[in-house]
Amino acid sequence: MGKPVSQRVSKGLETAPDGRPRPVGYNPGALALLVLAPAYLAYQAFQTPTTVVYRVPVWGWVHWGEWDYSVFLKPNTLYDARELGPGLTYYETLVEGIEARFSYNMTTDAPARIEGWYEITADLAAGELLRERVLVVPRTTFEVTEGSSVSVEQVLPIDREAYRARLEQMAEETGLQAGEDPTVTYTAHVEAEAVAGTGSTRQVLEPNLVVPLTGATFTIEGDRSLKANGVIRRTETRPASGVQPRRRYFLAATGILAIIPPIFALVTAARPRRDGPLEREAGRIRRRYRKRIAEAGPGEPELPGGEVVSVASMRDLARISEELLKPIIYRGPSDQEDQHVFYTVDGATRYQYTLAAPGGEVVSVDSIEELDRISQRLHKPIIYSGGPDQHVFYTVDGATRYQHVLPGRNPPNPPLVKKSPLPPFGKGGQGGLSSAGPDCIGAPWRPYRPDHASPGTSAAPCWSSAR
């Protein structure tokens, strides 16, 4: 058996009842996308805001509070100076007194009205139970009507002996033992507000100074210096950059895309697809016999127990239709089969003429004898198609065509031609090897073979006398 060769069988164009080709269809999903895209672009264009809200800095401020102190010494031989600054370790026996200084400052970038208050407290603590708060400097206000800075300062001595005496008194009155490491903590509570134009700020600072009351040596600690700053902002609305050009672009794109679907529909509707040979022949038949042909829906007609008689040509079917006074029914190709069927019904008998493409795969065989064996095994007839330069013999099994080709111009006389009675339209005539008739263009010619099928029951689309 020769090498198989595959060929593609393309479906033709569905034709209108008058036999003319119908226009090319279009993809609904693609057109829907083209319609929705402009709508989405337009939505995006008008949803984009044309203005942007900015928080613009108007003026800035800074304020800080700080504790400073000096430790005064008794006459001694260890230090030349009688006054020591902050951040050192001090000997209890050499300390004569301590002086603390608190200062507060606030400045602004623009002239503003600055006002506020401060107070200083002393928190005496010896353990968890012996505690007392003393108001050292009562609330004191400050104000600048129009300016860019304010400054206040407070100086006060720290009498450690007086605080130790107060702790002893508290322990004696309560009967509690004073805890270790008693301290006194000076805290400055400051609250200030600055107002300039339409902006304002209110800030609070609480720096402190922690002074030990006992010990051979001591150091003064605490959050001695605190500082904070900020910016006053106002809200401004400005045009958004590039929004208007984007809107124009989106609207232009919307207009262009909106006209594509109708143009596409007009172009595709005006341009039919090219028909194949089957479609051209089917269209020719339908135009020629249009007064007798009626179009049917898809699917085989249901004739239980009926008989199907295949005729060799459309001319024969038209003659039968005229004699029976019956219309010719046409059924076009479907998704399951690619063939054009013309038939007329007389009781339980259906006279039928079929145009169909041969199978999709061609298998070449080496000899006519081998093709005959395949035909007998498949119970399929052999079809003969003559041409100017070659003679083709083939049999069709589903989507596969087995064929043997003989070159030459003279008609062959193959041994497969068998003479046997074959009634016309199932009741007389001759059968055997079939030749393609002029009205069966492109059809797989499957005639009646007495050794393979009973007359009148073959599903072959065409038949003719053997050559």
ChimeraX attribute file (.defattr): number of C-alpha atoms within 10 A of each C-alpha:
attribute: neighborCount
match mode: 1-to-1
recipient: residues
	/A:1	11
	/A:2	13
	/A:3	10
	/A:4	14
	/A:5	10
	/A:6	13
	/A:7	10
	/A:8	8
	/A:9	13
	/A:10	11
	/A:11	17
	/A:12	18
	/A:13	20
	/A:14	19
	/A:15	19
	/A:16	13
	/A:17	16
	/A:18	17
	/A:19	20
	/A:20	18
	/A:21	19
	/A:22	16
	/A:23	17
	/A:24	16
	/A:25	12
	/A:26	12
	/A:27	7
	/A:28	9
	/A:29	9
	/A:30	11
	/A:31	16
	/A:32	11
	/A:33	12
	/A:34	17
	/A:35	17
	/A:36	15
	/A:37	16
	/A:38	21
	/A:39	18
	/A:40	12
	/A:41	19
	/A:42	20
	/A:43	13
	/A:44	14
	/A:45	20
	/A:46	15
	/A:47	10
	/A:48	13
	/A:49	12
	/A:50	14
	/A:51	13
	/A:52	11
	/A:53	11
	/A:54	12
	/A:55	11
	/A:56	13
	/A:57	11
	/A:58	16
	/A:59	19
	/A:60	15
	/A:61	19
	/A:62	16
	/A:63	21
	/A:64	20
	/A:65	25
	/A:66	21
	/A:67	24
	/A:68	15
	/A:69	21
	/A:70	15
	/A:71	19
	/A:72	17
	/A:73	20
	/A:74	14
	/A:75	13
	/A:76	10
	/A:77	7
	/A:78	7
	/A:79	12
	/A:80	8
	/A:81	12
	/A:82	14
	/A:83	15
	/A:84	17
	/A:85	10
	/A:86	14
	/A:87	10
	/A:88	11
	/A:89	11
	/A:90	18
	/A:91	13
	/A:92	14
	/A:93	11
	/A:94	18
	/A:95	17
	/A:96	14
	/A:97	16
	/A:98	18
	/A:99	14
	/A:100	16
	/A:101	14
	/A:102	23
	/A:103	16
	/A:104	21
	/A:105	16
	/A:106	21
	/A:107	20
	/A:108	23
	/A:109	15
	/A:110	17
	/A:111	18
	/A:112	22
	/A:113	20
	/A:114	25
	/A:115	17
	/A:116	19
	/A:117	17
	/A:118	20
	/A:119	18
	/A:120	20
	/A:121	18
	/A:122	22
	/A:123	16
	/A:124	22
	/A:125	22
	/A:126	20
	/A:127	14
	/A:128	8
	/A:129	13
	/A:130	17
	/A:131	15
	/A:132	14
	/A:133	13
	/A:134	12
	/A:135	13
	/A:136	15
	/A:137	15
	/A:138	11
	/A:139	13
	/A:140	12
	/A:141	14
	/A:142	13
	/A:143	16
	/A:144	16
	/A:145	12
	/A:146	14
	/A:147	17
	/A:148	18
	/A:149	20
	/A:150	19
	/A:151	15
	/A:152	15
	/A:153	12
	/A:154	14
	/A:155	14
	/A:156	13
	/A:157	12
	/A:158	18
	/A:159	13
	/A:160	17
	/A:161	12
	/A:162	9
	/A:163	18
	/A:164	18
	/A:165	11
	/A:166	14
	/A:167	21
	/A:168	14
	/A:169	12
	/A:170	17
	/A:171	17
	/A:172	12
	/A:173	9
	/A:174	11
	/A:175	9
	/A:176	12
	/A:177	15
	/A:178	18
	/A:179	13
	/A:180	11
	/A:181	12
	/A:182	20
	/A:183	22
	/A:184	24
	/A:185	19
	/A:186	27
	/A:187	24
	/A:188	26
	/A:189	17
	/A:190	21
	/A:191	16
	/A:192	21
	/A:193	17
	/A:194	26
	/A:195	19
	/A:196	20
	/A:197	11
	/A:198	9
	/A:199	14
	/A:200	17
	/A:201	15
	/A:202	12
	/A:203	15
	/A:204	16
	/A:205	21
	/A:206	20
	/A:207	20
	/A:208	24
	/A:209	22
	/A:210	18
	/A:211	20
	/A:212	16
	/A:213	19
	/A:214	15
	/A:215	14
	/A:216	9
	/A:217	13
	/A:218	15
	/A:219	14
	/A:220	17
	/A:221	14
	/A:222	14
	/A:223	13
	/A:224	20
	/A:225	18
	/A:226	15
	/A:227	14
	/A:228	13
	/A:229	13
	/A:230	13
	/A:231	17
	/A:232	17
	/A:233	16
	/A:234	13
	/A:235	11
	/A:236	11
	/A:237	11
	/A:238	11
	/A:239	12
	/A:240	13
	/A:241	11
	/A:242	9
	/A:243	16
	/A:244	16
	/A:245	11
	/A:246	15
	/A:247	19
	/A:248	13
	/A:249	15
	/A:250	21
	/A:251	19
	/A:252	15
	/A:253	15
	/A:254	21
	/A:255	14
	/A:256	11
	/A:257	17
	/A:258	17
	/A:259	13
	/A:260	14
	/A:261	16
	/A:262	11
	/A:263	11
	/A:264	13
	/A:265	14
	/A:266	11
	/A:267	13
	/A:268	15
	/A:269	14
	/A:270	12
	/A:271	12
	/A:272	15
	/A:273	15
	/A:274	12
	/A:275	17
	/A:276	15
	/A:277	13
	/A:278	22
	/A:279	25
	/A:280	19
	/A:281	19
	/A:282	25
	/A:283	22
	/A:284	15
	/A:285	18
	/A:286	23
	/A:287	15
	/A:288	13
	/A:289	17
	/A:290	16
	/A:291	11
	/A:292	15
	/A:293	22
	/A:294	15
	/A:295	16
	/A:296	14
	/A:297	11
	/A:298	12
	/A:299	12
	/A:300	9
	/A:301	12
	/A:302	8
	/A:303	13
	/A:304	7
	/A:305	8
	/A:306	13
	/A:307	18
	/A:308	21
	/A:309	24
	/A:310	27
	/A:311	25
	/A:312	26
	/A:313	21
	/A:314	21
	/A:315	14
	/A:316	16
	/A:317	21
	/A:318	21
	/A:319	11
	/A:320	21
	/A:321	19
	/A:322	13
	/A:323	9
	/A:324	12
	/A:325	12
	/A:326	16
	/A:327	17
	/A:328	25
	/A:329	17
	/A:330	22
	/A:331	19
	/A:332	20
	/A:333	20
	/A:334	14
	/A:335	7
	/A:336	7
	/A:337	12
	/A:338	18
	/A:339	22
	/A:340	20
	/A:341	19
	/A:342	25
	/A:343	26
	/A:344	22
	/A:345	20
	/A:346	14
	/A:347	9
	/A:348	12
	/A:349	15
	/A:350	17
	/A:351	22
	/A:352	27
	/A:353	27
	/A:354	27
	/A:355	27
	/A:356	20
	/A:357	20
	/A:358	21
	/A:359	19
	/A:360	15
	/A:361	19
	/A:362	20
	/A:363	16
	/A:364	18
	/A:365	20
	/A:366	13
	/A:367	14
	/A:368	19
	/A:369	14
	/A:370	15
	/A:371	22
	/A:372	19
	/A:373	11
	/A:374	20
	/A:375	19
	/A:376	14
	/A:377	10
	/A:378	13
	/A:379	15
	/A:380	21
	/A:381	28
	/A:382	29
	/A:383	22
	/A:384	22
	/A:385	16
	/A:386	18
	/A:387	12
	/A:388	10
	/A:389	10
	/A:390	14
	/A:391	18
	/A:392	15
	/A:393	22
	/A:394	27
	/A:395	26
	/A:396	23
	/A:397	16
	/A:398	10
	/A:399	11
	/A:400	16
	/A:401	19
	/A:402	23
	/A:403	23
	/A:404	20
	/A:405	18
	/A:406	15
	/A:407	13
	/A:408	13
	/A:409	12
	/A:410	12
	/A:411	14
	/A:412	12
	/A:413	8
	/A:414	12
	/A:415	10
	/A:416	14
	/A:417	15
	/A:418	15
	/A:419	15
	/A:420	15
	/A:421	15
	/A:422	21
	/A:423	13
	/A:424	17
	/A:425	20
	/A:426	19
	/A:427	11
	/A:428	13
	/A:429	14
	/A:430	21
	/A:431	22
	/A:432	27
	/A:433	26
	/A:434	25
	/A:435	24
	/A:436	22
	/A:437	17
	/A:438	10
	/A:439	19
	/A:440	23
	/A:441	19
	/A:442	17
	/A:443	20
	/A:444	28
	/A:445	30
	/A:446	27
	/A:447	32
	/A:448	30
	/A:449	25
	/A:450	17
	/A:451	12
	/A:452	16
	/A:453	15
	/A:454	12
	/A:455	20
	/A:456	20
	/A:457	14
	/A:458	19
	/A:459	15
	/A:460	22
	/A:461	23
	/A:462	28
	/A:463	28
	/A:464	22
	/A:465	17
	/A:466	17
	/A:467	13
